[in-house]
Amino acid sequence: MNKYITYFTAQCPNNANFDYYKIILKSKQTIQVEEINGFLKSFDELIFQESLADKLSELFPAEIKIIGYHQGIKIISTRNKIN
């Protein structure tokens, strides 16, 4: 199992605040870090954390976990659970 951890900032559609996320990808396959970084660097739209998790799960063969704090509430989004 491979684990890739990175941090990301995105603007919230509700209030235009910037939210900070810890993103964790777990995969049995090798994922090129350039692909992860390339996607995140090219990303320039306002987005909810849940939608970001959806987009990552469509692109990468991995379990996706995003941890973010929004107005004092911790949100954990998980996609593509690996058993």
Biopython code that builds the backbone (N, CA, C, O; Angstrom):
import numpy as np
from Bio.PDB.StructureBuilder import StructureBuilder

atoms = [
    (1, "MET", "N", (0.846, -1.178, 0.000)),
    (1, "MET", "CA", (0.000, 0.000, 0.000)),
    (1, "MET", "C", (0.886, 1.235, 0.000)),
    (1, "MET", "O", (1.866, 1.313, 0.742)),
    (2, "ASN", "N", (0.534, 2.190, -0.834)),
    (2, "ASN", "CA", (1.252, 3.465, -0.909)),
    (2, "ASN", "C", (0.362, 4.559, -0.330)),
    (2, "ASN", "O", (-0.852, 4.556, -0.532)),
    (3, "LYS", "N", (0.970, 5.480, 0.381)),
    (3, "LYS", "CA", (0.220, 6.592, 0.961)),
    (3, "LYS", "C", (0.873, 7.893, 0.522)),
    (3, "LYS", "O", (2.082, 8.075, 0.666)),
    (4, "TYR", "N", (0.055, 8.798, -0.018)),
    (4, "TYR", "CA", (0.511, 10.107, -0.491)),
    (4, "TYR", "C", (-0.220, 11.164, 0.325)),
    (4, "TYR", "O", (-1.449, 11.162, 0.382)),
    (5, "ILE", "N", (0.524, 12.064, 0.953)),
    (5, "ILE", "CA", (-0.076, 13.097, 1.799)),
    (5, "ILE", "C", (0.376, 14.464, 1.302)),
    (5, "ILE", "O", (1.564, 14.698, 1.079)),
    (6, "THR", "N", (-0.582, 15.354, 1.133)),
    (6, "THR", "CA", (-0.261, 16.713, 0.708)),
    (6, "THR", "C", (-1.246, 17.675, 1.362)),
    (6, "THR", "O", (-2.224, 17.256, 1.981)),
    (7, "TYR", "N", (-0.978, 18.954, 1.218)),
    (7, "TYR", "CA", (-1.838, 19.998, 1.772)),
    (7, "TYR", "C", (-2.279, 20.910, 0.637)),
    (7, "TYR", "O", (-1.536, 21.124, -0.322)),
    (8, "PHE", "N", (-3.490, 21.445, 0.749)),
    (8, "PHE", "CA", (-4.069, 22.200, -0.350)),
    (8, "PHE", "C", (-4.956, 23.309, 0.203)),
    (8, "PHE", "O", (-5.574, 23.157, 1.257)),
    (9, "THR", "N", (-5.011, 24.410, -0.508)),
    (9, "THR", "CA", (-5.866, 25.537, -0.156)),
    (9, "THR", "C", (-6.842, 25.766, -1.298)),
    (9, "THR", "O", (-6.449, 25.785, -2.464)),
    (10, "ALA", "N", (-8.124, 25.940, -0.958)),
    (10, "ALA", "CA", (-9.134, 26.233, -1.973)),
    (10, "ALA", "C", (-10.126, 27.244, -1.401)),
    (10, "ALA", "O", (-10.316, 27.338, -0.188)),
    (11, "GLN", "N", (-10.742, 27.986, -2.295)),
    (11, "GLN", "CA", (-11.681, 29.015, -1.879)),
    (11, "GLN", "C", (-13.092, 28.439, -1.774)),
    (11, "GLN", "O", (-13.560, 27.749, -2.680)),
    (12, "CYS", "N", (-13.753, 28.726, -0.675)),
    (12, "CYS", "CA", (-15.109, 28.234, -0.421)),
    (12, "CYS", "C", (-16.123, 29.018, -1.258)),
    (12, "CYS", "O", (-16.050, 30.246, -1.310)),
    (13, "PRO", "N", (-17.062, 28.337, -1.912)),
    (13, "PRO", "CA", (-18.093, 29.022, -2.696)),
    (13, "PRO", "C", (-19.086, 29.834, -1.845)),
    (13, "PRO", "O", (-19.682, 30.791, -2.337)),
    (14, "ASN", "N", (-19.260, 29.457, -0.586)),
    (14, "ASN", "CA", (-20.251, 30.130, 0.258)),
    (14, "ASN", "C", (-19.832, 31.516, 0.717)),
    (14, "ASN", "O", (-20.622, 32.459, 0.660)),
    (15, "ASN", "N", (-18.582, 31.641, 1.174)),
    (15, "ASN", "CA", (-18.190, 32.913, 1.773)),
    (15, "ASN", "C", (-16.862, 33.456, 1.246)),
    (15, "ASN", "O", (-16.365, 34.462, 1.751)),
    (16, "ALA", "N", (-16.292, 32.814, 0.255)),
    (16, "ALA", "CA", (-15.036, 33.227, -0.376)),
    (16, "ALA", "C", (-13.836, 33.138, 0.559)),
    (16, "ALA", "O", (-12.759, 33.626, 0.215)),
    (17, "ASN", "N", (-13.992, 32.530, 1.729)),
    (17, "ASN", "CA", (-12.839, 32.284, 2.595)),
    (17, "ASN", "C", (-11.989, 31.169, 1.985)),
    (17, "ASN", "O", (-12.473, 30.350, 1.204)),
    (18, "PHE", "N", (-10.723, 31.162, 2.360)),
    (18, "PHE", "CA", (-9.855, 30.080, 1.918)),
    (18, "PHE", "C", (-9.829, 29.007, 2.992)),
    (18, "PHE", "O", (-9.616, 29.294, 4.170)),
    (19, "ASP", "N", (-10.048, 27.771, 2.574)),
    (19, "ASP", "CA", (-10.012, 26.628, 3.474)),
    (19, "ASP", "C", (-8.765, 25.814, 3.190)),
    (19, "ASP", "O", (-8.311, 25.716, 2.050)),
    (20, "TYR", "N", (-8.224, 25.235, 4.243)),
    (20, "TYR", "CA", (-6.988, 24.465, 4.143)),
    (20, "TYR", "C", (-7.304, 22.999, 4.386)),
    (20, "TYR", "O", (-8.019, 22.645, 5.323)),
    (21, "TYR", "N", (-6.756, 22.155, 3.522)),
    (21, "TYR", "CA", (-7.056, 20.738, 3.565)),
    (21, "TYR", "C", (-5.789, 19.893, 3.678)),
    (21, "TYR", "O", (-4.737, 20.230, 3.136)),
    (22, "LYS", "N", (-5.928, 18.792, 4.397)),
    (22, "LYS", "CA", (-4.932, 17.734, 4.364)),
    (22, "LYS", "C", (-5.538, 16.652, 3.476)),
    (22, "LYS", "O", (-6.640, 16.173, 3.742)),
    (23, "ILE", "N", (-4.822, 16.270, 2.427)),
    (23, "ILE", "CA", (-5.320, 15.283, 1.464)),
    (23, "ILE", "C", (-4.446, 14.037, 1.567)),
    (23, "ILE", "O", (-3.220, 14.115, 1.501)),
    (24, "ILE", "N", (-5.097, 12.893, 1.730)),
    (24, "ILE", "CA", (-4.387, 11.617, 1.832)),
    (24, "ILE", "C", (-4.928, 10.677, 0.771)),
    (24, "ILE", "O", (-6.134, 10.441, 0.697)),
    (25, "LEU", "N", (-4.041, 10.144, -0.047)),
    (25, "LEU", "CA", (-4.399, 9.139, -1.040)),
    (25, "LEU", "C", (-3.701, 7.847, -0.654)),
    (25, "LEU", "O", (-2.493, 7.841, -0.421)),
    (26, "LYS", "N", (-4.453, 6.747, -0.585)),
    (26, "LYS", "CA", (-3.889, 5.420, -0.340)),
    (26, "LYS", "C", (-4.181, 4.570, -1.561)),
    (26, "LYS", "O", (-5.320, 4.498, -2.023)),
    (27, "SER", "N", (-3.136, 3.922, -2.086)),
    (27, "SER", "CA", (-3.331, 3.140, -3.302)),
    (27, "SER", "C", (-2.424, 1.923, -3.322)),
    (27, "SER", "O", (-1.299, 1.957, -2.825)),
    (28, "LYS", "N", (-2.934, 0.851, -3.906)),
    (28, "LYS", "CA", (-2.098, -0.325, -4.139)),
    (28, "LYS", "C", (-1.207, -0.106, -5.353)),
    (28, "LYS", "O", (-0.206, -0.798, -5.537)),
    (29, "GLN", "N", (-1.585, 0.870, -6.181)),
    (29, "GLN", "CA", (-0.813, 1.201, -7.379)),
    (29, "GLN", "C", (0.094, 2.396, -7.099)),
    (29, "GLN", "O", (-0.126, 3.157, -6.156)),
    (30, "THR", "N", (1.109, 2.543, -7.932)),
    (30, "THR", "CA", (1.948, 3.727, -7.842)),
    (30, "THR", "C", (1.247, 4.890, -8.530)),
    (30, "THR", "O", (0.767, 4.765, -9.657)),
    (31, "ILE", "N", (1.197, 6.014, -7.842)),
    (31, "ILE", "CA", (0.651, 7.238, -8.421)),
    (31, "ILE", "C", (1.809, 8.222, -8.533)),
    (31, "ILE", "O", (2.524, 8.462, -7.561)),
    (32, "GLN", "N", (1.986, 8.782, -9.701)),
    (32, "GLN", "CA", (3.055, 9.753, -9.895)),
    (32, "GLN", "C", (2.706, 11.037, -9.137)),
    (32, "GLN", "O", (1.630, 11.605, -9.322)),
    (33, "VAL", "N", (3.629, 11.484, -8.283)),
    (33, "VAL", "CA", (3.355, 12.700, -7.511)),
    (33, "VAL", "C", (3.172, 13.900, -8.435)),
    (33, "VAL", "O", (2.485, 14.859, -8.082)),
    (34, "GLU", "N", (3.777, 13.851, -9.601)),
    (34, "GLU", "CA", (3.605, 14.931, -10.573)),
    (34, "GLU", "C", (2.147, 15.038, -11.025)),
    (34, "GLU", "O", (1.663, 16.132, -11.318)),
    (35, "GLU", "N", (1.445, 13.893, -11.082)),
    (35, "GLU", "CA", (0.036, 13.908, -11.456)),
    (35, "GLU", "C", (-0.814, 14.551, -10.357)),
    (35, "GLU", "O", (-1.721, 15.331, -10.646)),
    (36, "ILE", "N", (-0.522, 14.226, -9.115)),
    (36, "ILE", "CA", (-1.253, 14.825, -7.996)),
    (36, "ILE", "C", (-0.998, 16.328, -7.969)),
    (36, "ILE", "O", (-1.935, 17.125, -7.919)),
    (37, "ASN", "N", (0.277, 16.708, -8.003)),
    (37, "ASN", "CA", (0.633, 18.132, -7.971)),
    (37, "ASN", "C", (0.085, 18.881, -9.176)),
    (37, "ASN", "O", (-0.381, 20.013, -9.049)),
    (38, "GLY", "N", (0.139, 18.255, -10.341)),
    (38, "GLY", "CA", (-0.365, 18.889, -11.555)),
    (38, "GLY", "C", (-1.849, 19.191, -11.453)),
    (38, "GLY", "O", (-2.293, 20.279, -11.821)),
    (39, "PHE", "N", (-2.617, 18.230, -10.952)),
    (39, "PHE", "CA", (-4.049, 18.463, -10.782)),
    (39, "PHE", "C", (-4.301, 19.601, -9.800)),
    (39, "PHE", "O", (-5.080, 20.509, -10.088)),
    (40, "LEU", "N", (-3.651, 19.557, -8.655)),
    (40, "LEU", "CA", (-3.893, 20.578, -7.630)),
    (40, "LEU", "C", (-3.423, 21.960, -8.076)),
    (40, "LEU", "O", (-4.078, 22.956, -7.768)),
    (41, "LYS", "N", (-2.312, 22.041, -8.789)),
    (41, "LYS", "CA", (-1.816, 23.342, -9.253)),
    (41, "LYS", "C", (-2.707, 23.934, -10.340)),
    (41, "LYS", "O", (-2.814, 25.155, -10.455)),
    (42, "SER", "N", (-3.341, 23.090, -11.130)),
    (42, "SER", "CA", (-4.192, 23.580, -12.218)),
    (42, "SER", "C", (-5.602, 23.933, -11.740)),
    (42, "SER", "O", (-6.394, 24.507, -12.486)),
    (43, "PHE", "N", (-5.896, 23.592, -10.516)),
    (43, "PHE", "CA", (-7.232, 23.769, -9.985)),
    (43, "PHE", "C", (-7.425, 25.213, -9.558)),
    (43, "PHE", "O", (-6.708, 25.697, -8.682)),
    (44, "ASP", "N", (-8.392, 25.918, -10.169)),
    (44, "ASP", "CA", (-8.565, 27.333, -9.862)),
    (44, "ASP", "C", (-10.014, 27.740, -9.608)),
    (44, "ASP", "O", (-10.332, 28.929, -9.619)),
    (45, "GLU", "N", (-10.885, 26.777, -9.382)),
    (45, "GLU", "CA", (-12.285, 27.117, -9.180)),
    (45, "GLU", "C", (-12.661, 27.090, -7.699)),
    (45, "GLU", "O", (-11.996, 26.444, -6.889)),
    (46, "LEU", "N", (-13.730, 27.797, -7.362)),
    (46, "LEU", "CA", (-14.282, 27.716, -6.017)),
    (46, "LEU", "C", (-14.888, 26.326, -5.877)),
    (46, "LEU", "O", (-15.545, 25.837, -6.796)),
    (47, "ILE", "N", (-14.669, 25.687, -4.726)),
    (47, "ILE", "CA", (-15.162, 24.313, -4.603)),
    (47, "ILE", "C", (-15.413, 23.955, -3.147)),
    (47, "ILE", "O", (-14.711, 24.404, -2.241)),
    (48, "PHE", "N", (-16.435, 23.132, -2.951)),
    (48, "PHE", "CA", (-16.678, 22.543, -1.643)),
    (48, "PHE", "C", (-15.730, 21.366, -1.455)),
    (48, "PHE", "O", (-15.324, 20.726, -2.425)),
    (49, "GLN", "N", (-15.381, 21.083, -0.213)),
    (49, "GLN", "CA", (-14.489, 19.962, 0.089)),
    (49, "GLN", "C", (-15.042, 18.656, -0.474)),
    (49, "GLN", "O", (-14.286, 17.853, -1.022)),
    (50, "GLU", "N", (-16.322, 18.438, -0.350)),
    (50, "GLU", "CA", (-16.932, 17.203, -0.817)),
    (50, "GLU", "C", (-16.786, 17.041, -2.331)),
    (50, "GLU", "O", (-16.577, 15.933, -2.823)),
    (51, "SER", "N", (-16.897, 18.137, -3.056)),
    (51, "SER", "CA", (-16.730, 18.093, -4.514)),
    (51, "SER", "C", (-15.279, 17.846, -4.898)),
    (51, "SER", "O", (-15.003, 17.150, -5.875)),
    (52, "LEU", "N", (-14.355, 18.410, -4.137)),
    (52, "LEU", "CA", (-12.933, 18.154, -4.374)),
    (52, "LEU", "C", (-12.637, 16.670, -4.177)),
    (52, "LEU", "O", (-11.899, 16.077, -4.963)),
    (53, "ALA", "N", (-13.202, 16.072, -3.140)),
    (53, "ALA", "CA", (-13.017, 14.635, -2.912)),
    (53, "ALA", "C", (-13.572, 13.821, -4.077)),
    (53, "ALA", "O", (-12.967, 12.833, -4.490)),
    (54, "ASP", "N", (-14.723, 14.235, -4.605)),
    (54, "ASP", "CA", (-15.308, 13.539, -5.759)),
    (54, "ASP", "C", (-14.377, 13.599, -6.969)),
    (54, "ASP", "O", (-14.145, 12.588, -7.633)),
    (55, "LYS", "N", (-13.848, 14.785, -7.250)),
    (55, "LYS", "CA", (-12.966, 14.951, -8.414)),
    (55, "LYS", "C", (-11.694, 14.118, -8.273)),
    (55, "LYS", "O", (-11.261, 13.477, -9.231)),
    (56, "LEU", "N", (-11.099, 14.124, -7.087)),
    (56, "LEU", "CA", (-9.888, 13.319, -6.863)),
    (56, "LEU", "C", (-10.182, 11.830, -7.029)),
    (56, "LEU", "O", (-9.365, 11.090, -7.577)),
    (57, "SER", "N", (-11.354, 11.391, -6.555)),
    (57, "SER", "CA", (-11.688, 9.968, -6.653)),
    (57, "SER", "C", (-11.924, 9.530, -8.091)),
    (57, "SER", "O", (-11.743, 8.358, -8.423)),
    (58, "GLU", "N", (-12.329, 10.467, -8.946)),
    (58, "GLU", "CA", (-12.502, 10.156, -10.370)),
    (58, "GLU", "C", (-11.161, 10.026, -11.085)),
    (58, "GLU", "O", (-11.044, 9.286, -12.062)),
    (59, "LEU", "N", (-10.157, 10.741, -10.602)),
    (59, "LEU", "CA", (-8.860, 10.782, -11.288)),
    (59, "LEU", "C", (-7.872, 9.717, -10.840)),
    (59, "LEU", "O", (-7.057, 9.254, -11.638)),
    (60, "PHE", "N", (-7.934, 9.326, -9.578)),
    (60, "PHE", "CA", (-6.882, 8.471, -9.039)),
    (60, "PHE", "C", (-7.440, 7.154, -8.504)),
    (60, "PHE", "O", (-8.490, 7.139, -7.862)),
    (61, "PRO", "N", (-6.737, 6.044, -8.769)),
    (61, "PRO", "CA", (-7.161, 4.735, -8.270)),
    (61, "PRO", "C", (-6.735, 4.581, -6.814)),
    (61, "PRO", "O", (-5.820, 3.820, -6.498)),
    (62, "ALA", "N", (-7.413, 5.316, -5.933)),
    (62, "ALA", "CA", (-6.971, 5.372, -4.551)),
    (62, "ALA", "C", (-8.135, 5.644, -3.620)),
    (62, "ALA", "O", (-9.188, 6.133, -4.028)),
    (63, "GLU", "N", (-7.914, 5.313, -2.351)),
    (63, "GLU", "CA", (-8.810, 5.788, -1.314)),
    (63, "GLU", "C", (-8.421, 7.239, -1.045)),
    (63, "GLU", "O", (-7.250, 7.550, -0.830)),
    (64, "ILE", "N", (-9.405, 8.107, -1.060)),
    (64, "ILE", "CA", (-9.170, 9.536, -0.890)),
    (64, "ILE", "C", (-9.722, 9.957, 0.467)),
    (64, "ILE", "O", (-10.860, 9.632, 0.805)),
    (65, "LYS", "N", (-8.927, 10.673, 1.235)),
    (65, "LYS", "CA", (-9.411, 11.252, 2.486)),
    (65, "LYS", "C", (-8.971, 12.710, 2.510)),
    (65, "LYS", "O", (-7.792, 13.016, 2.335)),
    (66, "ILE", "N", (-9.922, 13.598, 2.726)),
    (66, "ILE", "CA", (-9.627, 15.022, 2.850)),
    (66, "ILE", "C", (-10.126, 15.480, 4.212)),
    (66, "ILE", "O", (-11.278, 15.246, 4.577)),
    (67, "ILE", "N", (-9.250, 16.130, 4.953)),
    (67, "ILE", "CA", (-9.589, 16.661, 6.264)),
    (67, "ILE", "C", (-9.507, 18.177, 6.183)),
    (67, "ILE", "O", (-8.472, 18.734, 5.817)),
    (68, "GLY", "N", (-10.600, 18.837, 6.524)),
    (68, "GLY", "CA", (-10.630, 20.293, 6.473)),
    (68, "GLY", "C", (-11.408, 20.862, 7.638)),
    (68, "GLY", "O", (-12.212, 20.172, 8.264)),
    (69, "TYR", "N", (-11.162, 22.121, 7.918)),
    (69, "TYR", "CA", (-11.899, 22.832, 8.964)),
    (69, "TYR", "C", (-12.643, 23.993, 8.316)),
    (69, "TYR", "O", (-12.057, 24.783, 7.575)),
    (70, "HIS", "N", (-13.929, 24.086, 8.600)),
    (70, "HIS", "CA", (-14.771, 25.125, 8.019)),
    (70, "HIS", "C", (-15.582, 25.759, 9.140)),
    (70, "HIS", "O", (-16.444, 25.112, 9.734)),
    (71, "GLN", "N", (-15.310, 26.997, 9.420)),
    (71, "GLN", "CA", (-16.004, 27.729, 10.469)),
    (71, "GLN", "C", (-15.990, 26.961, 11.786)),
    (71, "GLN", "O", (-16.994, 26.905, 12.496)),
    (72, "GLY", "N", (-14.834, 26.369, 12.104)),
    (72, "GLY", "CA", (-14.658, 25.658, 13.361)),
    (72, "GLY", "C", (-15.148, 24.222, 13.375)),
    (72, "GLY", "O", (-15.061, 23.554, 14.406)),
    (73, "ILE", "N", (-15.661, 23.733, 12.255)),
    (73, "ILE", "CA", (-16.144, 22.353, 12.177)),
    (73, "ILE", "C", (-15.179, 21.528, 11.337)),
    (73, "ILE", "O", (-14.847, 21.893, 10.209)),
    (74, "LYS", "N", (-14.735, 20.414, 11.905)),
    (74, "LYS", "CA", (-13.844, 19.498, 11.189)),
    (74, "LYS", "C", (-14.690, 18.608, 10.293)),
    (74, "LYS", "O", (-15.644, 17.975, 10.745)),
    (75, "ILE", "N", (-14.327, 18.569, 9.016)),
    (75, "ILE", "CA", (-15.024, 17.730, 8.044)),
    (75, "ILE", "C", (-14.015, 16.728, 7.476)),
    (75, "ILE", "O", (-12.906, 17.101, 7.094)),
    (76, "ILE", "N", (-14.407, 15.468, 7.427)),
    (76, "ILE", "CA", (-13.572, 14.431, 6.817)),
    (76, "ILE", "C", (-14.374, 13.817, 5.680)),
    (76, "ILE", "O", (-15.450, 13.259, 5.896)),
    (77, "SER", "N", (-13.847, 13.923, 4.480)),
    (77, "SER", "CA", (-14.485, 13.340, 3.303)),
    (77, "SER", "C", (-13.658, 12.142, 2.850)),
    (77, "SER", "O", (-12.448, 12.258, 2.657)),
    (78, "THR", "N", (-14.308, 10.991, 2.681)),
    (78, "THR", "CA", (-13.621, 9.770, 2.255)),
    (78, "THR", "C", (-14.323, 9.222, 1.020)),
    (78, "THR", "O", (-15.551, 9.156, 0.964)),
    (79, "ARG", "N", (-13.533, 8.834, 0.041)),
    (79, "ARG", "CA", (-14.058, 8.249, -1.192)),
    (79, "ARG", "C", (-13.248, 7.002, -1.544)),
    (79, "ARG", "O", (-12.095, 6.864, -1.137)),
    (80, "ASN", "N", (-13.867, 6.096, -2.305)),
    (80, "ASN", "CA", (-13.203, 4.892, -2.838)),
    (80, "ASN", "C", (-12.572, 4.047, -1.740)),
    (80, "ASN", "O", (-11.383, 3.736, -1.815)),
    (81, "LYS", "N", (-13.324, 3.678, -0.747)),
    (81, "LYS", "CA", (-12.801, 2.888, 0.369)),
    (81, "LYS", "C", (-12.155, 1.593, -0.140)),
    (81, "LYS", "O", (-12.766, 0.843, -0.900)),
    (82, "ILE", "N", (-10.925, 1.346, 0.286)),
    (82, "ILE", "CA", (-10.206, 0.125, -0.089)),
    (82, "ILE", "C", (-10.327, -0.874, 1.054)),
    (82, "ILE", "O", (-10.066, -0.535, 2.208)),
    (83, "ASN", "N", (-10.717, -2.090, 0.741)),
    (83, "ASN", "CA", (-10.856, -3.125, 1.781)),
    (83, "ASN", "C", (-9.621, -3.973, 1.860)),
    (83, "ASN", "O", (-9.555, -4.893, 2.675)),
]
sb = StructureBuilder()
sb.init_structure("model")
sb.init_model(0)
sb.init_chain("A")
sb.init_seg("    ")
for serial, (resi, resn, name, xyz) in enumerate(atoms, 1):
    if name == "N":
        sb.init_residue(resn, " ", resi, " ")
    sb.init_atom(name, np.array(xyz, "f"), 0.0, 1.0, " ", f" {name:<3s}", serial, name[0])
structure = sb.get_structure()
